[in-house]
Amino acid sequence: MLNTSDDLSPRQRLWNASRSARRLLSGERPVTPAERLTALARSANGSLIEPVDLYNTGMVERVEERVATLLGKAAAAWFPTGIMAQQSAFRVWAARTETNRVAVHPLHHTQLNEEDAFTALSGLEPVDLTRELRQPTADDLHNCSGPLAAVVAELPMQELGYVLPTWEEYVQFSAEARERAIPLHVDGARIWEAQHHFARPLTEIAAHASSIYVSMYKGIGGLGGALIAAGADVIEEVRLWRTRYGGNLFQQFPSIIAALDGLDTRLDRMPMWTQHAKIIAEGLADLPGLTVTPNPPHINEFWVYADRRADLLNRAVLEHLEQSRERWLHGWWTDSSGRSVAEVTVRDEAMAWTAIDVAKAGYRILDHANRMSPG
């Protein structure tokens, strides 16, 4: 058994045990800053020969060109954060359409997790496409009256368990936006992972968007950063807002190196991760009191709901990890309805698990959680 000294917090215990685990069901093995920097140096050695970036030039321009090409857009702009990236795109569309009304699902990141930057910082007015717990449809947009600066499609929707529309629903939605001359902004933080579900090339998916935001630190695995891709004239204006929002940083080359490395090494692995997510979901769905959503998963990430307390589940998972050196699903939280929820992220570490493995470990952990004192 690993050291579980009482002077260590549960978080530190989880980190220590995860580093030496035989296998991890969700996420990636934690590394130290020194290990991450060493890996970045290896990636940069010999493959990147240009000077480091200065104020969004040099290496920044290289990743911008790479992403614009991948998405079939004329240009792209790098941002240090996704919040800054999307706010900048919305400001461009608002200025062009002379309205501050943006149609968006109330569960979108801009409405839940950005401290009201949407309104307080950018002066935008959110208009609900629908309040139902599903992807918005073309009919929802058709019934959304009044002028709109833009309409947002989140592909996939994180707060619903990474749910995607069908390809036909997405095409109909974009057609309705074009019919009304409304710019369609795609929140594609995980569009790389969504490609397998749509069974379409990235260029065809992005072609339906007037602008598209992509993340470099989620599935791509970078240190941070995001991009907006669109027409050249739109990106020229987006870059003005990047400067106004404080995004014209002196140097960002560690994040650029990590982004380029992730594009080189991870894009081709995402279909395999998504396929294996269905196997992981099968094992979880067999367990009593657990609900997988969506089932089967649309990408390599999905949510699981449990009828047990989140704190007891996390404690049982940690103790199982320290005893067996295998990490099941950790990071359970309680949602607004009182349900326990965990997010599953299937990457290389999860490929060693079969559905039977998942269920076997789950039975032991759930039984352990049941036997814990509520106190």
N, C-alpha and C positions, 0 to 999 in steps of 0.2 A: 504493500500500500504506500502511496505517496505521502509526503509530509503534509499534514493538515493541522499545523500548529494553530492554537486558538488566537495567536496574535496576528494571523492573516485574515483579511476581509474575504468574504465569499468571492468578490471580484478577483482578488489576487490569487485565491485558490483555484478559481476557474482558469485563469491565465496560465498559471504554472502547470496545472494538470493537462490543459489542452496542448501545450507545447510538446509534451512527451506522449500524447495519446497514440494508441495503435491506429485508430481511425476516428474520423469526425463525420457525423451525419450531415451537418449543415454548416455552411461557411468555410472559412479557410483557417489554417493553422496560424496562430499569432506569431509575429516575429518582432525582434527588437529593432529600434531605429538603426543601429549599426548594421544589422543583417539586411535591412531594406536598402540602405544606402550602398552597401557593398554590391547587392544585386543590381542596383541602378547603374553603378559604375561599370559592371561587367556588360550590361546592355549597351551603354554608351561607347565602350571601348571598340574603336574600329568602325562602328556603324554610323556614328555622328561625327563628322569632321568639320562642320562649320562652327564659327564662334558661338558662344552663348548668346542668348537673346538680350536685347535692350529695348525696353518700352514697346513690347509687342511686335518686334521685328525678328529677323533671323529665324531661329528654331520655331518661334510661334507661327510664323508664316508657313513653315513647312507642315505643321499639323493642321493648320487651316486649309491648306490646299488638299491635303490627304483626305480630310473629312468631307470637304465639298465634292471631291471626286467620288468618294464612296456613296454619297447621297444623290449624286447627279445634279447638284446645285451649282450655280455660277460662282458663288463665293461663300465663305464662312468666316466667323469672327470668334476668337478665343476669349473666354472670360474666366476669372479665377473662381467664380461661384455660379451655380445654376440660378439662384435667386436673381442675381444681377443680370444674368443673360436673358431670362424671360421678361423681367421688368423692362429691359431695354427694347426688346422686340415689341412689347405692348405699347410702349411710348411712341415708337415709329408708326404703328398702325393707327393709334389714336390721333396723331398729328395729321396723318394723311386723310383720314375719314372725317375728321372734325367732330368726333364724339368720343367720350371716355367710357362708353358702355361696352363691356366685354362679356360675352356669354361663356359661362364656365360651370362645371358641376361643383356644387358646394363642398364635395369631398376632395377637390383638387388641392394639391400642395399649397398653392397660393392663398387658399382660403383657410387652411388649417394650421400651417406651420411657419408662417413668415411674419408673425407679429403685426399683421395688418399692413404690411408694406404696400400691398396692392392699392390700398386707398390712401393711407397716410403718407407714403413716399411718392407714389406715382399718380395719385389723383384719379384713379380708375374706379369705375362703378361696376361691381359684379352683377351679372344678370343670370339667374339660375336657368340652366337648360332643362333640368329636371331635378326633383328631390328624391326620386326613386333610386334604390340601390342597384343600379345597372349602368351600362354604357349609354350615353345619350344617343338618340336616333335622329334620322333626317326629319321625322315628324316633329320631334321636340324642337329642332331648329326652325322648322317651318312655322311653328306656333309661337315662336319667340318674337314678339312684335317690337317695332321701333328700330331706329338705326343702331348698328353695332360696329364697333371699331375692329373687332375680331371675334372669332369663336375658337374655343380651345378643345382639342381632342387629346386626351391622355392615353397613350398606347404603350403599355397597358395601364389600367387603373390600379394603383397600389392599394388604396384603402378598401378595395373589394377583393383583395387577394391576388392582384395582378391579372385582372380579367381583360380580355380583348374582345372587340366585336368580330363578327365574321368579316371576311374580305368584302362580301357584297354589302354588308351594312356600312362599312367604312367608305366604300365607293359612293354609296347613296348619300351618306352624310356630306362628303366633299362636294358632290354634285349640287346638293341643296345650297351649300355655301357659295358656290360659283354662280348659281342661279340668282342669288340675292346680292352678288358682288361683295361678299363678306370675306375678308382674308381668313383662311384657315390656318391657325397656329397649332402645330402638333408638339405636345410635350412628349418627346421621344427619349426620355432619360434611359429607357431600356428598349429602345427600338431595335438595337442589335439583337437582343434576345427574341423579339417578337417576329423576326423574319421567318423563323421556322414555322410558326403557327399560320402565318399568312401564305406560306409557300410561294412567295414572290421575292424578287431581288429588291435590295434596299432602294435602288433608284426608282423602282415602280411605286414602292410605298411612299417615298418622299415626294414623288411627283405630284401627289394630290394635295400637298401642303404648300401654303404660301410662305411659311417659315417653319423651321423645325429646330427644336432644342435637343441636344444630345449630351449625355454625361460621359466623363472620362474616368470617373472613380467608382462607378458601380460595377457592372459586369466587365468593363474594360480593365478594372483593377488598378487605376492610377492613384496618384496621391491627392488629386483634386482636379478641378477644372471642368469647363463645359463649353459648348459652342452653339452658336446660332448659324444655321445655313439657310440661304435664301438667294434671291436675285442680287446682282451686283449693286444696284442702286439702293436696295433695302439695306444691305450690309454696310454700305457707306454711311448711312444714317445710324445704323445700330452702333457703329464704332464711335460716333459722336456721343451717344448715350453711355457707352462703356467708359469713356473718359469722364463724363459728368458724374457717373456713379462711383468713380474712384477705381476703375479697373485698369488704368494704364500703369501697371506696376513696372518697377525698374527691371527686375529679372524674375523669371519663373521656370528656369530650365529644368530643375528636378521634376516638376510636374509634367513638363513637355516630354522629357525622356520616358517617364513612366507611361504617359498616354500613348506614345508611339510604340513602345514595347507591347502594351496591351493590345493595340490594334494588330500588331504583327503576330502575337502568340495566342490570342483568345477568341477572335472572331470565328475561326474555323471550328472551335471546340463547343460553341454554344448549342448547335443542334444536338450534339451528343448529350450535353447536360440536360436539355429539355426532354429528350427521350428517357433519360434515366430518372428524371423527376417523376414520371408516371409510375415507375417501379417503386420509388420511395413512397409516393402517395398511396399506392396499393397496400403497402405494409402498414402505414399509419391508419388507413381507413378500416382495417380489420380489427383495430383495437377498440374495446368498449369505451364509450363516452367521448370518443374523438370524432371530429367532423372535418374533412378536408374540403377546402374551397379555393378555386374551382376544382372539380374532380371529373376528368383528369386535368392536371395543370395546363395552362396555356403557354407558360414559359418555364424556365428552370427555377422559378420562385413561386411560392404559394403560401397560403395561411392555413393554420390548423387551430380549431377551437376545441377546448376541453371542458368537461363538467367538474373539474377539480380546481382547487385554489392555485393561483399562479405561484405564490411563494413556496407552497409545498412541492409543486412540480419542479421548480428550480433547485430546491434543496435536494430532492431525490435524484435529479439528473447529476448534480455535482457529486454527491456521495457515490453514485454508480460509476462516474468517471474516475474518481480517485481509487476505487476498488478494482475496476475492470480495465481501465485505460481505454475506454471507448466513450466518446461524447455523443449522446443522443441530442434531443432538442432542448436547448437552453434559451434563456431570454424571454420566458413567458411574462406577459403583462395582462392587466385587467382592463377591458375596454369599457366604454361608457354604459353598456348594458349589464356589466358585471360578469361577463364571460371571460375566461382565460384564453389568451391568444398567443400563438408563436408563429414566427415567420421562418419558412424553410428556404434555404438557398443552396441549390445543388450545383456543386462545382467538382473539381477533380477529386477532392477528399471523399466525396460521397459515392464515388464510383465503385468502391469496394463493398458497399452494402447491397444485399439482396432484399427483396420484400420480406422474406422470412427472417433475416437478420434484424430488420427494423422492428418487426412485430415481437420477436423474442425479447429484445432489449426493452421494448415498450411495455410488455407485460410485467417484467421485473420492476421497472421504474414506477409504473402506475400502482402496482401492489405495494411498493415501498411508501409511496405518497399516501395511500389509503391507511396505512398503519401508523402514520405519524400523528402525534398529538396535535390537535388544533392549536394548542397553546404554544 
